[in-house]
Amino acid sequence: MARNYLENKDVCIVAYGETKIDRASGKTAYEISAEVAEELFEKTKLKPKDIDGVGFTVPISECSNPFWSNYCTDYLGITTRWLQTSDLGGGSSIGNVARGAMALQADLCETVMLIGADAPSTKWSAVYGAYRNEFWEPTGINGPPGAFGLLYQRYMAQHDLDFRGLGALAVAQRNGAFVNDKAYEKFRQKITIDDYLKSREVSSPLRLLDSVMFCDGGNGVVMMKTERAKKLGFTNLVYPISYSEVNNHKCADPTPDITESGFSVSGPDALKKAGLKASDISMFHPYDDFLIAVMLKLEQIGFCKKGEGSQFLRDTDLSPTGKLPINTGGGQIGCGQPGLAGGGLNLVEAVRQLRGEATGRQVPNPKNAMITGIGVIPYGRNWGTSNVMILSK
């Protein structure tokens, strides 16, 4: 196991920002990035000249642009000494926190701004490659809902699946969106478990309310070394204390079990690095493109036994005051998914909670938070990226 380079809390998050999520906003990823940056500048009292490190998540709406990070930082008026765009999909946001921390520790820069901004419901520029075009599309698997429908089928062949448990998760996340003024406005309505069960099947047995919806939006954080943050007068700091990442889990196996993901490795690893058990986690903010993804992570990280995820969701209070609060702001399924900036939605909510600023949904005295990211749905295997980060106060 690699050493935990975050164990000394020498790097911290000093501010977060987030736009309203909307459908077909007509905005570009540049404009959304500027909105995020403006909020971060306002909260920190920093100026563009004070930022010398920037990390982006690659936007679907700009992924055909090979110079996205250069063009966007120029648009924002920022000169950098460290600059990158990550293409880990939904794992990019916490992946950038991990990489931003390394850049700070290596003295490549002093102040890092991490931005996720995307507008896929306004402009779609993605063209997928590898096995997807060759094996998915000719057989009618036109995207993640088809792949996740097959994942549901495989899981149901192995284990009992109580859909009321997934319904309980859908309800808990929508309750979070109901009190989240950043959520897509049409989603700010409460639902019941029966609403979930009655929602139409999209890719049997996957339902409409199992699924995320592409929207436009953005989010971001500002990081710096803890010593410098305190000298500048920043308080209420949030610390990344462990990180673990697995890409292309079992990719050399021609017939892997598609219900097993890299979270079976990265989850326990992140907990071990932080010196914690799953039962020590105050709240869970998992990447949630589909409800079964959350359920599988609960099993593979160690919150419950394998095959018992839906029963755990059914029998556990998932609310902000419950035993295991999950995606308290609604997550992406509750709020809408701002494209490949989606992972930042879960990250920002965790930071907000740890700072005690989640009005109307605050977890009482949280000590820590676990955030996960998912990237890529490959042919014949589970997620291409499975990463886990733990934050603490």
C-alpha positions as CSV (number, residue, x, y, z in Angstrom):
1,M,0.0,0.0,0.0
2,A,1.3,3.5,-0.9
3,R,1.9,5.8,2.0
4,N,-0.8,8.3,2.9
5,Y,0.7,11.6,1.8
6,L,-2.4,13.4,3.2
7,E,-2.0,12.2,6.8
8,N,-0.4,15.4,8.2
9,K,-3.3,17.7,7.1
10,D,-0.7,20.0,5.6
11,V,-3.1,20.9,2.7
12,C,-6.6,22.2,3.1
13,I,-9.7,23.4,1.3
14,V,-10.5,27.0,2.2
15,A,-13.6,27.7,0.1
16,Y,-16.2,26.1,-2.2
17,G,-18.5,27.4,-5.0
18,E,-21.4,26.0,-6.9
19,T,-23.8,27.3,-9.6
20,K,-27.5,26.6,-10.0
21,I,-28.1,23.4,-12.0
22,D,-30.3,23.9,-15.1
23,R,-31.3,22.2,-18.3
24,A,-30.5,23.6,-21.7
25,S,-29.2,26.8,-20.1
26,G,-27.6,28.1,-23.3
27,K,-24.4,28.8,-21.4
28,T,-20.9,27.6,-22.3
29,A,-18.5,25.8,-20.0
30,Y,-16.4,29.0,-20.1
31,E,-19.3,31.1,-18.8
32,I,-20.1,28.5,-16.1
33,S,-16.4,28.3,-15.1
34,A,-16.5,32.1,-14.7
35,E,-19.5,31.9,-12.4
36,V,-17.7,29.4,-10.2
37,A,-14.5,31.4,-10.1
38,E,-16.4,34.6,-9.3
39,E,-18.0,33.0,-6.3
40,L,-14.7,31.6,-5.1
41,F,-13.0,35.0,-5.5
42,E,-15.8,36.6,-3.6
43,K,-15.6,34.1,-0.7
44,T,-11.8,34.1,-0.4
45,K,-11.2,37.8,-1.3
46,L,-8.5,36.5,-3.7
47,K,-8.0,37.8,-7.2
48,P,-7.0,36.1,-10.4
49,K,-3.4,37.1,-9.9
50,D,-3.4,35.2,-6.6
51,I,-4.2,31.8,-8.3
52,D,-1.2,30.0,-9.7
53,G,-2.5,26.5,-10.0
54,V,-5.7,25.3,-11.7
55,G,-7.2,21.9,-12.3
56,F,-10.3,21.3,-14.5
57,T,-12.6,18.3,-15.1
58,V,-12.9,17.8,-18.8
59,P,-16.3,19.0,-20.0
60,I,-18.5,17.0,-22.4
61,S,-19.4,20.3,-24.0
62,E,-15.7,21.1,-24.7
63,C,-14.0,17.8,-24.9
64,S,-13.3,18.2,-28.6
65,N,-11.1,21.2,-27.6
66,P,-7.5,19.9,-27.1
67,F,-6.5,23.2,-25.3
68,W,-9.4,23.6,-22.9
69,S,-7.4,24.3,-19.8
70,N,-5.2,26.9,-21.5
71,Y,-8.1,28.6,-23.2
72,C,-10.3,28.7,-20.0
73,T,-7.6,30.0,-17.7
74,D,-6.9,32.7,-20.3
75,Y,-10.6,33.4,-20.3
76,L,-10.5,33.7,-16.5
77,G,-7.4,35.9,-16.6
78,I,-5.3,33.5,-14.6
79,T,-1.6,32.8,-15.2
80,T,-0.6,29.4,-13.8
81,R,2.5,27.5,-12.7
82,W,0.5,24.3,-12.6
83,L,-2.3,23.4,-14.9
84,Q,-4.2,20.3,-15.9
85,T,-7.4,18.8,-17.1
86,S,-8.5,15.4,-15.7
87,D,-10.5,12.9,-17.8
88,L,-11.5,10.5,-15.0
89,G,-15.1,11.3,-15.7
90,G,-17.1,11.5,-12.4
91,G,-13.9,10.7,-10.6
92,S,-12.1,13.8,-11.8
93,S,-13.2,16.2,-9.0
94,I,-11.8,14.3,-6.1
95,G,-9.0,13.1,-8.3
96,N,-8.1,16.8,-8.8
97,V,-8.1,17.4,-5.1
98,A,-5.6,14.6,-4.7
99,R,-3.5,15.9,-7.5
100,G,-3.8,19.5,-6.4
101,A,-2.6,18.5,-3.0
102,M,0.5,16.9,-4.5
103,A,1.2,20.0,-6.6
104,L,1.0,22.2,-3.4
105,Q,3.2,19.8,-1.5
106,A,5.8,19.8,-4.3
107,D,5.8,23.7,-4.3
108,L,4.7,23.8,-7.9
109,C,2.2,26.4,-6.9
110,E,0.8,28.2,-3.8
111,T,-3.0,28.5,-4.4
112,V,-5.0,26.0,-6.4
113,M,-8.4,26.5,-7.9
114,L,-10.2,23.4,-9.0
115,I,-13.2,23.9,-11.3
116,G,-15.7,21.5,-12.8
117,A,-18.0,23.1,-15.4
118,D,-20.1,21.5,-18.1
119,A,-23.1,22.2,-20.3
120,P,-24.0,18.9,-22.0
121,S,-27.7,19.6,-22.2
122,T,-26.7,22.7,-24.3
123,K,-23.9,21.3,-26.3
124,W,-22.7,17.7,-26.7
125,S,-19.1,17.2,-28.0
126,A,-18.3,13.7,-26.8
127,V,-17.4,10.9,-29.2
128,Y,-16.7,7.6,-27.4
129,G,-14.2,5.2,-28.6
130,A,-12.5,1.8,-27.8
131,Y,-14.9,-1.1,-27.6
132,R,-18.0,1.0,-27.1
133,N,-18.7,1.7,-30.8
134,E,-17.8,-1.8,-31.8
135,F,-19.7,-3.8,-29.2
136,W,-22.3,-1.6,-27.5
137,E,-23.9,0.5,-30.2
138,P,-24.5,-2.3,-32.8
139,T,-26.4,-4.3,-30.2
140,G,-28.5,-1.4,-29.0
141,I,-26.7,-0.5,-25.8
142,N,-26.8,3.2,-26.4
143,G,-25.3,4.5,-23.3
144,P,-25.0,4.0,-19.5
145,P,-28.7,3.1,-18.9
146,G,-28.3,0.0,-21.1
147,A,-25.1,-1.0,-19.3
148,F,-26.6,-0.4,-15.9
149,G,-29.7,-2.4,-16.8
150,L,-27.4,-5.4,-17.5
151,L,-25.6,-4.7,-14.2
152,Y,-29.0,-4.9,-12.4
153,Q,-29.7,-8.2,-14.1
154,R,-26.4,-9.7,-13.1
155,Y,-26.8,-8.6,-9.5
156,M,-30.3,-10.0,-9.3
157,A,-29.0,-13.4,-10.6
158,Q,-26.6,-13.4,-7.7
159,H,-28.5,-11.8,-4.8
160,D,-31.9,-10.7,-3.5
161,L,-32.6,-7.2,-4.5
162,D,-35.3,-5.3,-2.6
163,F,-36.3,-2.4,-4.8
164,R,-37.9,-0.7,-1.8
165,G,-34.4,-0.2,-0.5
166,L,-33.4,1.6,-3.7
167,G,-36.6,3.5,-3.5
168,A,-35.7,4.6,0.1
169,L,-32.4,6.0,-1.3
170,A,-34.2,7.8,-4.1
171,V,-36.6,9.4,-1.6
172,A,-33.7,10.4,0.7
173,Q,-31.8,12.1,-2.1
174,R,-34.9,13.9,-3.4
175,N,-35.5,15.1,0.1
176,G,-32.1,16.7,0.0
177,A,-32.8,18.3,-3.4
178,F,-36.0,19.7,-2.0
179,V,-34.1,21.9,0.4
180,N,-31.2,22.6,-1.9
181,D,-31.7,25.9,-3.8
182,K,-28.9,24.9,-6.3
183,A,-30.8,21.8,-7.5
184,Y,-32.6,21.7,-10.8
185,E,-35.8,23.4,-10.0
186,K,-38.1,20.8,-11.5
187,F,-36.5,18.2,-9.2
188,R,-37.3,20.2,-6.1
189,Q,-40.4,18.1,-5.4
190,K,-40.6,15.3,-2.9
191,I,-41.3,11.7,-4.0
192,T,-42.4,8.5,-2.3
193,I,-41.1,4.9,-2.5
194,D,-44.3,4.1,-4.5
195,D,-43.4,6.9,-7.0
196,Y,-40.1,5.2,-7.5
197,L,-41.6,1.7,-7.9
198,K,-44.2,3.0,-10.4
199,S,-41.7,5.0,-12.5
200,R,-41.3,3.5,-16.0
201,E,-38.6,1.1,-16.8
202,V,-35.9,2.5,-19.0
203,S,-33.6,-0.6,-19.3
204,S,-35.3,-3.4,-17.5
205,P,-35.3,-3.4,-14.5
206,L,-33.7,0.0,-14.3
207,R,-36.3,2.7,-13.7
208,L,-36.5,6.3,-14.7
209,L,-36.1,7.3,-11.0
210,D,-32.9,5.1,-10.8
211,S,-31.3,7.4,-13.3
212,V,-29.4,10.7,-13.4
213,M,-30.3,13.4,-15.9
214,F,-27.7,15.5,-17.8
215,C,-27.9,19.2,-17.0
216,D,-25.6,22.3,-17.1
217,G,-23.7,23.6,-14.1
218,G,-20.5,23.9,-12.3
219,N,-18.6,23.8,-9.0
220,G,-15.2,24.2,-7.5
221,V,-12.9,24.6,-4.5
222,V,-9.8,26.6,-3.5
223,M,-6.9,24.8,-1.9
224,M,-3.6,25.8,-0.3
225,K,-1.1,24.6,2.3
226,T,-2.6,24.8,5.8
227,E,0.2,26.9,7.1
228,R,-0.4,29.5,4.4
229,A,-4.2,29.4,4.8
230,K,-3.9,30.2,8.5
231,K,-1.4,33.1,7.8
232,L,-3.9,34.5,5.4
233,G,-6.7,34.4,8.0
234,F,-8.7,31.5,6.7
235,T,-10.7,29.6,9.3
236,N,-13.1,26.7,9.2
237,L,-10.8,24.6,7.1
238,V,-11.5,21.2,5.6
239,Y,-8.8,18.6,5.1
240,P,-8.4,15.8,2.7
241,I,-7.0,13.0,4.9
242,S,-6.8,10.0,2.6
243,Y,-7.3,9.1,-1.1
244,S,-7.2,5.9,-3.1
245,E,-7.8,5.3,-6.8
246,V,-8.1,2.2,-9.0
247,N,-8.4,2.5,-12.8
248,N,-9.3,-0.4,-15.1
249,H,-10.0,-2.9,-12.3
250,K,-9.4,-6.4,-13.6
251,C,-9.1,-5.2,-17.2
252,A,-7.0,-8.1,-18.2
253,D,-9.7,-10.6,-17.2
254,P,-11.8,-11.5,-20.2
255,T,-14.8,-12.6,-18.1
256,P,-14.8,-10.6,-14.9
257,D,-17.8,-10.4,-12.6
258,I,-19.4,-7.0,-13.7
259,T,-20.8,-6.5,-10.2
260,E,-17.3,-6.2,-8.7
261,S,-15.6,-2.8,-9.0
262,G,-12.4,-1.2,-8.0
263,F,-14.2,0.1,-4.9
264,S,-13.5,-3.3,-3.4
265,V,-9.9,-2.1,-3.3
266,S,-9.9,1.7,-3.1
267,G,-12.6,1.8,-0.4
268,P,-10.9,-0.3,2.2
269,D,-7.6,1.3,1.2
270,A,-8.8,4.8,1.8
271,L,-10.3,3.8,5.2
272,K,-7.0,2.1,6.2
273,K,-4.9,5.1,5.3
274,A,-7.2,7.3,7.4
275,G,-7.1,4.9,10.3
276,L,-10.9,4.5,10.2
277,K,-13.6,1.8,9.7
278,A,-16.7,2.2,7.7
279,S,-18.7,2.6,10.9
280,D,-16.6,5.7,11.7
281,I,-17.7,7.6,8.7
282,S,-20.1,10.5,9.6
283,M,-21.7,10.8,6.1
284,F,-21.4,9.3,2.7
285,H,-21.3,11.3,-0.5
286,P,-21.0,8.7,-3.3
287,Y,-21.0,9.5,-7.0
288,D,-24.6,8.6,-8.0
289,D,-25.2,8.3,-11.7
290,F,-27.5,5.3,-10.9
291,L,-28.9,4.1,-7.6
292,I,-27.3,0.7,-7.9
293,A,-23.9,2.3,-8.1
294,V,-24.4,3.7,-4.5
295,M,-25.7,0.3,-3.3
296,L,-22.7,-1.6,-4.7
297,K,-20.2,0.9,-3.2
298,L,-21.9,0.4,0.2
299,E,-21.2,-3.3,-0.1
300,Q,-17.7,-3.2,-1.5
301,I,-16.4,-0.4,0.8
302,G,-17.7,-2.2,3.8
303,F,-20.8,-0.4,5.1
304,C,-22.7,-3.7,4.8
305,K,-22.2,-7.3,3.6
306,K,-22.0,-8.3,0.0
307,G,-25.5,-9.0,-1.3
308,E,-27.2,-7.0,1.4
309,G,-27.0,-3.5,0.0
310,S,-30.7,-3.0,-0.8
311,Q,-31.7,-4.3,2.6
312,F,-29.2,-1.9,4.3
313,L,-30.7,1.0,2.4
314,R,-34.3,-0.1,3.3
315,D,-33.5,-0.4,7.0
316,T,-31.1,2.5,7.6
317,D,-32.0,6.1,8.3
318,L,-30.3,7.9,5.4
319,S,-31.4,11.4,6.4
320,P,-29.0,14.1,7.7
321,T,-29.9,13.1,11.3
322,G,-29.8,9.4,10.5
323,K,-27.3,6.6,11.1
324,L,-25.6,7.1,7.7
325,P,-26.5,10.4,5.9
326,I,-26.2,9.9,2.1
327,N,-25.9,12.7,-0.5
328,T,-27.6,15.1,1.8
329,G,-27.9,17.8,-0.8
330,G,-29.7,15.5,-3.2
331,G,-26.7,14.1,-5.1
332,Q,-26.8,14.1,-8.9
333,I,-29.9,11.9,-9.1
334,G,-31.8,14.4,-6.9
335,C,-30.3,17.6,-8.3
336,G,-29.4,16.9,-11.9
337,Q,-25.9,15.9,-13.2
338,P,-23.8,18.8,-14.5
339,G,-22.1,16.6,-17.0
340,L,-18.6,15.6,-16.1
341,A,-18.5,18.2,-13.4
342,G,-21.0,15.9,-11.6
343,G,-18.5,14.5,-9.1
344,G,-17.9,18.0,-7.8
345,L,-21.5,18.2,-6.7
346,N,-20.9,15.4,-4.2
347,L,-17.5,16.9,-3.1
348,V,-18.9,20.4,-2.6
349,E,-21.8,19.1,-0.5
350,A,-19.3,17.2,1.8
351,V,-17.2,20.4,2.2
352,R,-20.4,22.4,2.9
353,Q,-21.5,19.9,5.6
354,L,-18.1,19.8,7.3
355,R,-18.1,23.6,7.5
356,G,-21.6,23.5,9.1
357,E,-23.2,25.5,6.3
358,A,-25.8,23.1,4.9
359,T,-28.8,25.0,6.0
360,G,-32.0,22.9,6.2
361,R,-30.1,19.6,5.9
362,Q,-27.1,20.0,8.2
363,V,-25.6,16.8,9.7
364,P,-25.1,17.3,13.4
365,N,-21.4,17.7,14.2
366,P,-19.9,15.6,11.4
367,K,-16.3,14.6,12.0
368,N,-15.6,13.4,8.5
369,A,-17.0,12.6,5.1
370,M,-16.4,10.0,2.4
371,I,-16.7,11.0,-1.2
372,T,-16.4,8.7,-4.2
373,G,-16.0,9.1,-7.9
374,I,-16.9,6.9,-10.9
375,G,-15.4,7.3,-14.3
376,V,-16.2,5.5,-17.6
377,I,-18.5,2.5,-18.2
378,P,-16.3,0.1,-20.3
379,Y,-17.5,-2.9,-22.3
380,G,-17.9,-6.1,-20.3
381,R,-16.5,-4.8,-17.0
382,N,-17.4,-2.4,-14.2
383,W,-16.4,1.2,-13.8
384,G,-13.1,2.3,-15.4
385,T,-12.3,4.5,-12.4
386,S,-13.2,3.9,-8.8
387,N,-11.8,6.5,-6.4
388,V,-12.4,7.4,-2.8
389,M,-11.5,10.4,-0.7
390,I,-12.0,11.1,3.0
391,L,-12.3,14.6,4.3
392,S,-12.2,15.8,7.9
393,K,-12.6,19.0,9.9
